[in-house]
């Protein structure tokens, strides 16, 4: 009789962490299915294996799981969708269509990913109004409760290890809440995710680029609300995370938030330094004219003339 070895690692990690089968399987598969996987009688589907390993705090990408042709294609498409979100390449709609067409059916975890990415695509591309935003909020909530049925968005307490899809849902649900004017709910959710990254995922390979975007967004929201000290803390943490992950895209807005917070706190010299770094990086990505306008607005708002602003005033 064939015995599959993937379940042995899942069993050993579960025992080591003193997690019951009921708790591990909760929301993602039946206890009887988990039992068959652990005993080697059943090979878990790719997304199920990922969900089980993630919930045990193990990076799924370190395990060489056998894939069917359809699973292999969807795995590639998932990586491309993640890259599209990180870089803002605008390919998400086409990738979603290819993902849906890669197989006749999607299992529950694949469906969770698909409906999450589809909702994100609508949020990013369709300029949704209030009613549409409410619908997207409901979609994100329903999607997360596929795997965490008791998750409370109004009082988030993130106790299990979350899959990338689950973290993505919480992040975009927070963005949607913020767009609806529910600022306190939005900040609460992002603070929970930030705490999760800080306390549970310590190593470089445990984190994703989403971590930097969470910290960037949170620091910007806190700056807008006038909480300069909290905004500075998250901007500093976000900057360190960007360097740790070699993720440069969120750095200019993080440097801007850091500089603005320092200005509001009266630390003018430090503020000038970070404004200069921000605008120098922005010019490479966004061009001179847009960066010069942003620098002029920052100078008027915060009373800071950084080296970048001075250079442009003198025409150097």
N, C-alpha and C positions, 0 to 999 in steps of 0.2 A: 504493500500500500504506500502511495506517495505521501511524504510528509514535508510540508512547507516550512522553511526555517524562519521566515519573517516574524511569525507569531512568537517564536522563542524569545527574541529580543523584547518584544512588547510585554510578554509575560514577566521577564526578568526585571525590566524597568518598573513595571507596575508594582511588583513585590518590593523592590528596593525603596520605592517612594511610599509604600504602605497605602496604596490606593486600591479600593475594592473594584471588582469588575462592574458593579452597578454604577459606581461613580464615574469610572472611565468611559463606559458605554453610553452614559446619559446623553440623550439628544442626538447621538450620531449612529448608533446601531443597537441591536438587541443584545442582551446578555448572552443568549445562546449563540449568536453569531460571534461575539468576542471569544467565547469559550472554544468554539471550533477553530478560530484563528490561532489562539494561544496553544492549542493542542497540536497544531500542524495539519489539521484536517481540511482547512480552507485557506486559500490564498486571498488576502484582502484586496479589493480594488484599490487603485492608486490613491484616490482621494480619501478613502477610508483609512488606509495605512498612514497617510500624511496626518489626518485628523487625530488618530490615536497616538502617534509619536509626538505630535505637537502638544497634545494635552498632557503628555508625560515630560514635557520640557526638552525633547530631543529634536534636533534639526533634521527634518525628513530627507533633506538633500544629501546627507551623509550616508544614506542607506541605498544600496543598489537594488531597487525593487524591480521585478520583471514587469514589463508593460505590454499590453496588447497594442496593435497598430493604432486603434482609435485613441487609446490613452496616451500614446506617444505623441500623436498629432495635437491633442488638446493640451498636453504638457508644454509643448513648444508655443502654442497660442497663448497660454496663460503667462508665460515668460514675456512674450511680446506685449501683452496687455499691461503687465506690470511696468514694463519699460515705457510704454506710451504714457501712462499716468505720471511717472517720474519726470519725463522729459517734455511732456506736453506736446507730443508729436501729432495729435489729432487723428490717430488711426483707429481709435477705439471702436467706432461703429462698424467698420469693415472687419475688424478682428472678431467682434461679437458674432457677426453673420457667419464667418468661417468656423467659429467655435460651435455654433448651433448646427451647422451642416456637416461637421466632422463625424457625427454619429446619428443613428436613428433616434436614440433615447439618451437622456442625461439622468444619472443617478441623483439622489437628493443633494449630495454635497456639490456636484457639478452644477445642479440647478441653482443652488445658493450662490455660487460664484457668478453664474450667468445673470441672474436677476439683479445682483449687486452691481455688476459692471454696467448693465443696461441702465439702471437708475443713475449711476454716476455719469454716464454718457448724456442722459437727459439733463442732469443738473448742470453739466459743463457747457452744453451746446445749445440748449433750447430756450435760455433766458426765462425760466418758469415763473409764472405769477404766483400769488399767495395760495390759491387753491391747488395748483400743481405742486408747489412745495410741500403742502400738507400731505398730498398723495405720496410724494417721494419719502417723506418722513415715515409714513405708514409702511411703505415698501421696505425700507431699511430695518424697521422694527420687526416686521414679519420674517424677513430674511435671517436676521440674527437668531430669532427664536426657533428657527429650524434646528439649531444645534445647542442653543442655551435657552430652553423654554422659559425659565424664570428670570431672565435678565431684566433688570429694572433701569430703564433709561433715565428716570427722574432722580434716582439715587444710585449711581453706578458703583458697584463694588466688584472689581475684577479679580476673582479668586483663581479660576483655572488658567492654565496657559492658553492663550488665544491663537487660533490660526491666523494666517495673513488675511484671509477673507474676513474673519470676524473683526480684526483690528481695523480693516478698511471700512467696514460697515459703521463702526462707532465713530470713526473720523468723519465720514461724509454725513452721517446723521447729525453730528455736531455742526458741520458747516451749514446744513439745511436749517437747523434750528436757529443759527445765528442770522441767516438770511430772512427768517420769519420774525426776527426781533426778540427771540427767546434767548437773550444773551447769557443769563445765569445758567440755564440748562446746558448751553453749548460749552461754556467755560468749564463747568463741572465735569462734563464728559471728556474733554481734552486733558484736563488735569488728571483724571483717572488713567487715561492711556499713557500720559507722561510718567506717572508714578509706576505704572506697569513696566514700562521700558527700563526705568531706573532701578527698580527693585528686583525684577525677575530676569531680565535679559541683560546680562553684564558684559558678555564678550562680543567682539566685532561680528562674528559669524552668527550670533543669535539675533542681531538687529537687522532692520531693513531701512532703506532710504525713507520710508514713511515716518520713521522716528524723527528725522530732521524736520520734515514738513509739519508734523504735529507741534514741535517746539517753536518753529517759525510762526505758525498761525496763532498759537496761544500767546506768544510774546507780543505780537501785533495787536491782538484784541485787548490785552491788558494795558498796552500803551494808549490805545484809543479811549479806554475807560478812565485814564488818568492815574493808574497804579504803576508809576514809573519803577519803583523798587522791584515789584514782582516781574514786570516786563523785562527788566535788566537781568534778573536771575535766569529766566527762561531763555533770553537771547544768548547769554553766556554759555548755558548748557547746550543750546542748539548749535552754537559755533564749534564747541568742542566735538559734538557729535558729527558735524559735517567733516571735520578733519579726520576723525576716527574712521569714518565710512568712505572717505574719498568722494564725498558728495558735495560738489561746489555750487549747484544751482540755488539752494536756499541761502547761501552765504550773504549776498548783497542785501536782501531784506532783513536778515538777522543783524548785519552790521549797522543798517539804518536804525533799526529798533534800539540796538545797543547805544548808538550815538545819541539818538533822541532822548532816551531814558537818562543817560549821563548828563545831557544838557539840562533836563528838568530837575535833576538832582544837584545841579550846581557844579558839576565836575567838567568844566569847560575844556580844559586841555585834552583830556581823554576823549571827550566828545568830538573835538576837531579831528583827532587821529582816525576815529572810526568812520566819520563822515567821509574823510578823504579816501579811505580804503573802499567804502561802499561805492562812491561815485567813480572811482578808477575802474572797479570791476564792472559797474553798470555800463560804462562807456564802451567796453569791449563787447558786451552782449547786446546793448540797446542803441548804440550810436551816440554821437556827440549831442545832437539837438535835444533829444529826450532827456538825457542825463543832465544837461545844463539847466533845463527847466526844473527838473526835480531838485537840483542843488540850490537854485534860486529860491524855490518854495521853502526848502529846509532852512535856508539862511534867514528868510523873513519870519518863519514860524518860531525858530529856536534861538535866533540872534547869534548864530555861529558862522564865522567866515573861516572855512577850512582851507587847506592848501589847494585843493581842487578848485574851489570857488575863487580864490585869489589868482590862480593861474589864468582862469578864464576871464577875469576882469581886466588883467593886464595884457591879454591877447597873446600870452606866451604859448 
